[in-house]
Amino acid sequence: MSGAISEASIRVAMVAVPAMSAQRVAEDLVKAGIKAILNYAPININVPEGIYVQHTDPVTHLQRMTYYLE
């Protein structure tokens, strides 16, 4: 994974994995050169200073969307 990300100069990634894998995946992404992460995993991930993480909860967004279905 790291080589392909670096070679393509990818700087933004989304993490959508089970909670127990999220920290490891985030660490791998940072090592590959990712600078910003959109985190869908249900935990807060820790990253080095200079890496931006936006946490989001897809369940909340799905609940909001159901409002418009009625």
C-alpha positions as CSV (number, residue, x, y, z in Angstrom):
1,M,0.0,0.0,0.0
2,S,2.7,2.5,1.0
3,G,4.5,2.4,-2.3
4,A,1.4,3.0,-4.4
5,I,0.3,5.9,-2.2
6,S,3.7,7.5,-2.4
7,E,4.2,7.0,-6.1
8,A,0.8,8.5,-6.9
9,S,1.4,11.5,-4.5
10,I,-1.9,10.8,-2.7
11,R,-2.2,13.1,0.3
12,V,-5.8,12.5,1.5
13,A,-7.3,9.2,2.7
14,M,-10.5,7.9,4.2
15,V,-10.4,5.3,7.0
16,A,-13.5,3.1,7.1
17,V,-12.4,0.0,9.0
18,P,-13.4,-1.7,12.3
19,A,-12.3,0.2,15.4
20,M,-9.6,-2.4,16.3
21,S,-7.9,-1.8,12.9
22,A,-8.2,2.0,12.6
23,Q,-5.1,3.1,14.5
24,R,-2.8,0.7,12.7
25,V,-4.3,1.8,9.3
26,A,-3.9,5.5,10.2
27,E,-0.3,4.9,11.1
28,D,0.4,3.1,7.8
29,L,-1.2,5.9,5.9
30,V,0.9,8.5,7.7
31,K,4.0,6.5,6.9
32,A,3.0,6.4,3.2
33,G,2.8,10.2,3.1
34,I,-0.9,10.9,3.8
35,K,-1.4,14.4,5.4
36,A,-5.2,14.4,5.9
37,I,-7.6,11.6,7.0
38,L,-11.3,11.4,7.0
39,N,-12.0,9.0,9.8
40,Y,-15.3,6.9,9.6
41,A,-14.0,4.4,12.2
42,P,-15.9,4.6,15.5
43,I,-12.8,5.7,17.5
44,N,-10.5,8.7,17.7
45,I,-7.2,8.0,16.0
46,N,-3.9,9.5,17.2
47,V,-1.6,10.9,14.5
48,P,1.6,13.0,14.6
49,E,1.4,16.8,14.7
50,G,0.9,18.2,11.2
51,I,-1.6,15.5,10.1
52,Y,-5.2,16.6,9.9
53,V,-8.0,14.2,11.0
54,Q,-11.7,14.8,10.5
55,H,-13.8,12.4,12.5
56,T,-17.3,11.7,11.2
57,D,-20.1,9.4,12.3
58,P,-21.9,7.9,9.3
59,V,-24.8,6.7,11.6
60,T,-25.6,10.2,12.5
61,H,-25.7,11.2,8.9
62,L,-27.9,8.3,8.0
63,Q,-30.3,9.2,10.8
64,R,-30.5,12.8,9.4
65,M,-31.2,11.5,5.9
66,T,-34.2,9.4,7.1
67,Y,-36.0,12.6,8.1
68,Y,-36.4,13.4,4.4
69,L,-37.9,9.9,3.6
70,E,-41.1,10.4,5.5
